[in-house]
């Protein structure tokens, strides 16, 4: 906010269009720092359940291969593959659920900060317009 206000003060003696453009430019310069890391959290929240699904499919393939080799007579033979399938599903969801919530929170916080910056810059422009 301080950097945007400094730009406003620096260009207060110029015309309204120039002031608006400089403030918009200052907000655009701040946006990457505000939104940093949010795309990474989103990617993790999307990839985690897919990784869990991959583990599930792999575990079931192992189970069916063991059934093919040894038959269904001994449940202990199938237990390892089924366990792998269930564990990877759970781990994928354990990662995906909190990161989805984190992404939602971080994204809404970033939007809120950017909205405040835009509101304040609009106020600066309005104040400049009133003073002229």
FIZA-206164 format. One record per residue (C-alpha): chain; x, z, y. Coordinates in Angstrom, 1 decimal. Layout:
N
<site ch="A" c1="X" c3="Z" c2="Y"/>
...
END
This chain:
132
<site ch="A" c1="0.0" c3="0.0" c2="0.0"/>
<site ch="A" c1="2.8" c3="0.8" c2="2.3"/>
<site ch="A" c1="4.4" c3="-2.6" c2="2.0"/>
<site ch="A" c1="1.1" c3="-4.3" c2="2.7"/>
<site ch="A" c1="0.5" c3="-2.1" c2="5.7"/>
<site ch="A" c1="4.1" c3="-2.8" c2="6.9"/>
<site ch="A" c1="3.3" c3="-6.6" c2="6.8"/>
<site ch="A" c1="0.1" c3="-6.0" c2="8.7"/>
<site ch="A" c1="2.0" c3="-4.1" c2="11.4"/>
<site ch="A" c1="4.7" c3="-6.7" c2="11.6"/>
<site ch="A" c1="2.3" c3="-9.5" c2="12.1"/>
<site ch="A" c1="-0.3" c3="-7.7" c2="14.2"/>
<site ch="A" c1="0.7" c3="-9.5" c2="17.4"/>
<site ch="A" c1="0.0" c3="-12.9" c2="15.8"/>
<site ch="A" c1="-3.3" c3="-14.8" c2="15.5"/>
<site ch="A" c1="-5.9" c3="-13.7" c2="12.9"/>
<site ch="A" c1="-5.3" c3="-16.6" c2="10.5"/>
<site ch="A" c1="-1.5" c3="-15.9" c2="10.3"/>
<site ch="A" c1="-2.2" c3="-12.2" c2="9.8"/>
<site ch="A" c1="-4.7" c3="-13.0" c2="7.0"/>
<site ch="A" c1="-2.3" c3="-15.3" c2="5.3"/>
<site ch="A" c1="0.6" c3="-12.8" c2="5.5"/>
<site ch="A" c1="-1.5" c3="-10.0" c2="4.1"/>
<site ch="A" c1="-2.8" c3="-12.2" c2="1.3"/>
<site ch="A" c1="0.8" c3="-13.2" c2="0.6"/>
<site ch="A" c1="1.9" c3="-9.5" c2="0.5"/>
<site ch="A" c1="-0.9" c3="-8.6" c2="-1.9"/>
<site ch="A" c1="0.1" c3="-11.5" c2="-4.1"/>
<site ch="A" c1="3.7" c3="-10.3" c2="-4.1"/>
<site ch="A" c1="2.5" c3="-6.8" c2="-5.2"/>
<site ch="A" c1="0.3" c3="-8.1" c2="-8.0"/>
<site ch="A" c1="3.0" c3="-8.7" c2="-10.7"/>
<site ch="A" c1="4.3" c3="-5.2" c2="-10.3"/>
<site ch="A" c1="0.8" c3="-3.7" c2="-10.5"/>
<site ch="A" c1="-0.1" c3="-5.8" c2="-13.6"/>
<site ch="A" c1="3.2" c3="-5.5" c2="-15.4"/>
<site ch="A" c1="2.9" c3="-4.6" c2="-19.1"/>
<site ch="A" c1="-0.8" c3="-5.2" c2="-19.3"/>
<site ch="A" c1="-0.4" c3="-8.5" c2="-21.2"/>
<site ch="A" c1="1.9" c3="-6.9" c2="-23.7"/>
<site ch="A" c1="-0.7" c3="-4.2" c2="-24.5"/>
<site ch="A" c1="-3.3" c3="-6.9" c2="-24.9"/>
<site ch="A" c1="-1.2" c3="-8.8" c2="-27.3"/>
<site ch="A" c1="-0.5" c3="-5.7" c2="-29.4"/>
<site ch="A" c1="-4.2" c3="-4.8" c2="-29.5"/>
<site ch="A" c1="-5.0" c3="-8.4" c2="-30.7"/>
<site ch="A" c1="-2.1" c3="-8.7" c2="-33.2"/>
<site ch="A" c1="-2.4" c3="-5.3" c2="-34.8"/>
<site ch="A" c1="-5.7" c3="-5.9" c2="-36.7"/>
<site ch="A" c1="-4.4" c3="-9.3" c2="-37.7"/>
<site ch="A" c1="-1.3" c3="-7.7" c2="-39.2"/>
<site ch="A" c1="-3.5" c3="-5.2" c2="-41.0"/>
<site ch="A" c1="-5.5" c3="-8.1" c2="-42.4"/>
<site ch="A" c1="-2.4" c3="-9.8" c2="-43.5"/>
<site ch="A" c1="-1.4" c3="-6.7" c2="-45.4"/>
<site ch="A" c1="-4.8" c3="-6.5" c2="-46.9"/>
<site ch="A" c1="-4.7" c3="-10.0" c2="-48.2"/>
<site ch="A" c1="-1.1" c3="-9.5" c2="-49.5"/>
<site ch="A" c1="-2.2" c3="-6.3" c2="-51.3"/>
<site ch="A" c1="-5.1" c3="-8.1" c2="-52.9"/>
<site ch="A" c1="-2.9" c3="-11.0" c2="-54.0"/>
<site ch="A" c1="-0.5" c3="-8.5" c2="-55.6"/>
<site ch="A" c1="-3.5" c3="-6.8" c2="-57.3"/>
<site ch="A" c1="-4.8" c3="-10.1" c2="-58.7"/>
<site ch="A" c1="-1.4" c3="-11.1" c2="-59.9"/>
<site ch="A" c1="-1.1" c3="-7.9" c2="-61.8"/>
<site ch="A" c1="-4.6" c3="-8.4" c2="-63.3"/>
<site ch="A" c1="-3.5" c3="-11.8" c2="-64.4"/>
<site ch="A" c1="-0.3" c3="-10.5" c2="-66.0"/>
<site ch="A" c1="-1.6" c3="-7.2" c2="-67.5"/>
<site ch="A" c1="-5.4" c3="-7.4" c2="-67.6"/>
<site ch="A" c1="-7.8" c3="-4.8" c2="-66.3"/>
<site ch="A" c1="-7.2" c3="-2.2" c2="-69.0"/>
<site ch="A" c1="-4.9" c3="0.1" c2="-66.9"/>
<site ch="A" c1="-6.2" c3="0.9" c2="-63.4"/>
<site ch="A" c1="-2.7" c3="2.3" c2="-62.4"/>
<site ch="A" c1="-1.4" c3="-1.3" c2="-62.4"/>
<site ch="A" c1="-4.0" c3="-2.3" c2="-59.8"/>
<site ch="A" c1="-3.7" c3="0.8" c2="-57.7"/>
<site ch="A" c1="-0.5" c3="-0.2" c2="-55.9"/>
<site ch="A" c1="-1.9" c3="-3.4" c2="-54.6"/>
<site ch="A" c1="-5.2" c3="-1.9" c2="-53.6"/>
<site ch="A" c1="-3.3" c3="1.0" c2="-51.9"/>
<site ch="A" c1="-1.2" c3="-1.5" c2="-50.0"/>
<site ch="A" c1="-4.3" c3="-3.3" c2="-48.8"/>
<site ch="A" c1="-6.0" c3="-0.2" c2="-47.6"/>
<site ch="A" c1="-3.0" c3="1.3" c2="-45.9"/>
<site ch="A" c1="-2.2" c3="-1.8" c2="-44.0"/>
<site ch="A" c1="-5.8" c3="-2.1" c2="-42.9"/>
<site ch="A" c1="-5.9" c3="1.4" c2="-41.6"/>
<site ch="A" c1="-2.5" c3="1.1" c2="-39.8"/>
<site ch="A" c1="-3.7" c3="-2.1" c2="-38.1"/>
<site ch="A" c1="-6.8" c3="-0.3" c2="-36.9"/>
<site ch="A" c1="-4.9" c3="2.8" c2="-35.9"/>
<site ch="A" c1="-2.8" c3="0.7" c2="-33.6"/>
<site ch="A" c1="-5.5" c3="-1.7" c2="-32.4"/>
<site ch="A" c1="-8.1" c3="0.8" c2="-31.3"/>
<site ch="A" c1="-5.9" c3="2.9" c2="-28.9"/>
<site ch="A" c1="-4.2" c3="-0.1" c2="-27.5"/>
<site ch="A" c1="-7.5" c3="-1.8" c2="-26.8"/>
<site ch="A" c1="-8.6" c3="1.2" c2="-24.9"/>
<site ch="A" c1="-5.3" c3="1.4" c2="-23.1"/>
<site ch="A" c1="-5.5" c3="-2.3" c2="-22.1"/>
<site ch="A" c1="-9.0" c3="-1.7" c2="-20.8"/>
<site ch="A" c1="-8.0" c3="1.3" c2="-18.8"/>
<site ch="A" c1="-4.8" c3="-0.3" c2="-17.4"/>
<site ch="A" c1="-6.6" c3="-3.5" c2="-16.5"/>
<site ch="A" c1="-9.4" c3="-1.8" c2="-14.7"/>
<site ch="A" c1="-6.9" c3="0.5" c2="-12.9"/>
<site ch="A" c1="-4.8" c3="-2.6" c2="-11.8"/>
<site ch="A" c1="-8.0" c3="-4.3" c2="-10.5"/>
<site ch="A" c1="-9.0" c3="-1.2" c2="-8.7"/>
<site ch="A" c1="-5.6" c3="-1.0" c2="-6.9"/>
<site ch="A" c1="-5.7" c3="-4.7" c2="-6.0"/>
<site ch="A" c1="-9.3" c3="-4.2" c2="-4.6"/>
<site ch="A" c1="-8.1" c3="-1.3" c2="-2.5"/>
<site ch="A" c1="-5.2" c3="-3.5" c2="-1.1"/>
<site ch="A" c1="-7.6" c3="-6.3" c2="-0.3"/>
<site ch="A" c1="-10.1" c3="-3.9" c2="1.3"/>
<site ch="A" c1="-7.4" c3="-2.4" c2="3.5"/>
<site ch="A" c1="-6.0" c3="-5.8" c2="4.5"/>
<site ch="A" c1="-9.6" c3="-6.9" c2="5.4"/>
<site ch="A" c1="-9.8" c3="-3.8" c2="7.5"/>
<site ch="A" c1="-6.5" c3="-4.6" c2="9.2"/>
<site ch="A" c1="-7.8" c3="-8.1" c2="10.0"/>
<site ch="A" c1="-11.1" c3="-6.7" c2="11.3"/>
<site ch="A" c1="-9.2" c3="-4.2" c2="13.5"/>
<site ch="A" c1="-7.0" c3="-7.0" c2="14.8"/>
<site ch="A" c1="-10.1" c3="-9.1" c2="15.5"/>
<site ch="A" c1="-11.8" c3="-6.3" c2="17.4"/>
<site ch="A" c1="-8.7" c3="-5.7" c2="19.5"/>
<site ch="A" c1="-8.5" c3="-9.3" c2="20.6"/>
END
